[in-house]
Amino acid sequence: MTDWIALQSLAADLYDRVLPAVTDWDAPTPCSAWTAREVLAHVVDEQLWVPGLLAGGTVEEVADDLEDRLRRLRDATGPELVDQWHSVRAPVAASWRGTPDDDEVHLSYGPAPAGHYLAQQTFDLAVHAWDLAASQRIDLRWGDELERAVVEFVRADLADDPAPGLFDPPVPGYDQPDVPARDTALALTGRDPGAWPVGPR
């Protein structure tokens, strides 16, 4: 059985490696509509919702509680967002540890098991950490265990296109046995790892 609690921690650890290396917050990223700053703003935004939703709040209730914090994200600088990431990481991790996988969570598209939400958020963290790294021309490795879990989640969760328009079409050529699982997962979300020249990290 996949230990998504441990994998969520591994995905969050990626930010300890990539955030200190971000020097250009206006750099384009593989998320074509977002700069590096906007990617991190999205990541922090997603994390801020987690404790309230896992505590049983509806989307509307949590949105009311977060209204001021979410509004401030829009104008926050990159360094300010880094500080917010560090402040939210521990409460989010504690919320995941305290929530059974089969608890029902109210999400924007309807109710879902907490275990599915956890896998979704782990995937989101890993992919956007790579987006940030790629924007700075850094090759951010995920590690074998996280890679395998994320690519399996992407294949299962996106098989029926549950979020049309959320990702660009898959990039062909990356779903081969000799391709790293990380690159396969990225390509399935419309990202082309080969289009971002990088150095080792």
C-alpha positions in Angstrom: 0.0 0.0 0.0 1.3 3.4 -0.9 2.2 5.6 2.1 0.9 8.9 0.9 1.6 10.6 4.2 5.3 9.9 3.8 5.2 10.8 0.1 3.5 14.1 0.9 6.5 14.9 3.2 8.9 14.0 0.4 7.1 16.2 -2.0 7.2 19.1 0.5 10.9 18.5 1.0 11.5 19.3 -2.7 10.8 22.9 -1.8 13.7 23.0 0.6 15.9 22.3 -2.4 14.4 24.5 -5.0 13.2 27.6 -3.2 16.7 28.8 -2.1 17.8 28.5 -5.7 15.1 30.7 -7.2 16.6 34.0 -8.2 14.2 35.1 -11.0 10.7 35.2 -9.7 9.5 36.6 -13.1 10.9 33.7 -15.0 8.5 31.7 -17.3 7.7 28.2 -16.2 6.3 25.1 -17.9 2.9 26.4 -16.7 2.7 28.7 -19.7 0.4 31.2 -18.1 2.4 31.5 -14.8 5.7 32.9 -13.7 7.8 31.4 -11.0 6.1 33.7 -8.5 2.7 32.8 -9.7 3.4 29.0 -9.4 4.5 29.4 -5.8 1.4 31.6 -5.1 -0.7 28.7 -6.4 1.1 26.2 -4.3 0.7 28.3 -1.1 -3.0 28.9 -2.0 -3.6 25.1 -2.4 -1.9 24.4 1.0 -3.9 27.0 2.9 -7.1 25.2 2.1 -6.0 21.8 3.4 -6.5 22.2 7.2 -9.9 23.7 6.9 -11.2 21.2 4.4 -9.8 18.3 6.4 -11.5 19.6 9.5 -14.8 19.2 7.7 -15.4 22.7 6.4 -17.2 23.2 3.1 -15.5 25.1 0.3 -17.6 28.2 1.0 -16.8 28.1 4.8 -13.1 27.7 4.2 -13.1 30.4 1.5 -14.7 32.8 4.0 -12.0 32.0 6.6 -9.2 32.4 4.1 -10.5 35.5 2.3 -7.9 38.0 3.6 -4.9 35.6 3.3 -5.8 34.6 -0.3 -6.2 38.2 -1.3 -2.8 39.0 0.0 -1.2 36.2 -2.0 -2.1 38.0 -5.2 0.4 40.9 -4.4 3.0 38.9 -2.4 6.6 39.0 -3.6 8.5 35.7 -4.2 10.4 36.0 -0.8 7.1 36.7 1.0 5.6 33.6 -0.6 8.6 31.6 0.5 7.9 32.7 4.1 4.2 31.8 3.8 5.2 28.3 2.4 7.3 27.7 5.5 4.6 28.9 7.8 1.9 26.7 6.3 3.9 23.5 5.8 3.8 22.1 9.4 0.1 22.8 10.0 -0.7 21.1 6.7 1.4 18.0 7.5 -0.3 17.8 10.9 -3.7 17.9 9.3 -2.9 15.0 7.0 -1.5 12.9 9.8 -4.7 13.5 11.8 -7.2 12.6 9.1 -8.3 9.0 8.2 -8.1 8.2 4.5 -11.8 7.4 4.3 -13.0 10.7 5.8 -15.1 12.6 3.3 -13.7 16.0 2.2 -15.7 18.7 0.5 -13.8 19.8 -2.7 -14.7 22.2 -5.5 -15.9 19.3 -7.7 -17.8 17.5 -4.9 -17.1 15.1 -2.0 -14.0 12.9 -2.1 -12.1 10.6 0.3 -9.3 12.3 2.2 -6.9 9.7 0.8 -7.6 10.8 -2.8 -7.2 14.5 -1.8 -3.9 13.6 -0.2 -2.6 11.9 -3.3 -3.8 14.8 -5.5 -2.1 17.3 -3.3 1.2 15.3 -3.3 1.1 15.1 -7.0 0.5 18.9 -7.2 3.4 19.6 -4.9 5.8 17.4 -6.9 4.8 18.8 -10.3 5.0 22.4 -9.3 8.3 22.0 -7.5 9.6 20.8 -10.9 8.0 23.8 -12.6 9.9 26.1 -10.3 13.1 24.2 -10.8 12.7 24.2 -14.5 12.1 28.0 -14.5 15.6 28.4 -13.0 17.1 25.7 -15.3 17.5 23.2 -12.4 16.9 19.4 -12.9 15.0 18.6 -9.7 14.9 14.9 -9.1 12.0 13.4 -7.1 13.4 10.1 -6.1 12.2 6.7 -7.2 9.4 6.1 -4.7 7.7 9.5 -5.3 8.1 9.2 -9.1 6.4 5.8 -9.2 3.5 6.9 -7.0 2.9 10.1 -8.9 3.0 8.6 -12.3 0.6 5.8 -11.2 -1.7 8.5 -9.7 -1.6 10.6 -12.9 -2.4 7.6 -15.1 -5.4 6.6 -12.9 -6.7 10.1 -12.1 -6.4 11.6 -15.5 -7.5 8.5 -17.5 -11.1 9.8 -17.8 -10.1 13.5 -18.0 -11.8 14.5 -14.7 -10.6 18.1 -15.0 -10.9 19.1 -18.7 -8.9 22.1 -19.5 -6.7 21.9 -16.4 -3.7 20.5 -18.3 -2.4 20.8 -21.8 -2.7 17.6 -23.9 -0.1 14.9 -23.1 3.3 15.3 -24.7 4.0 12.2 -26.9 7.2 10.2 -26.6 7.6 9.9 -22.9 5.5 6.9 -22.1 8.2 4.3 -22.8 9.9 1.8 -20.4 13.2 3.6 -20.6 11.8 7.0 -19.7 12.1 8.1 -16.1 8.7 7.9 -14.3 9.0 11.6 -13.4 9.2 12.6 -17.0 6.3 10.4 -18.0 4.2 12.0 -15.2 5.1 15.5 -16.4 4.4 14.7 -20.0 1.0 13.3 -19.1 0.2 16.7 -17.6 1.2 18.5 -20.9 4.7 19.4 -19.8 7.7 18.6 -22.0 10.8 17.9 -19.9 13.0 18.0 -22.9 12.0 21.6 -23.7 13.6 22.9 -20.5 17.5 22.7 -20.6 18.7 22.1 -17.1 21.8 21.3 -15.1 22.0 18.6 -12.3 20.4 19.2 -8.9 
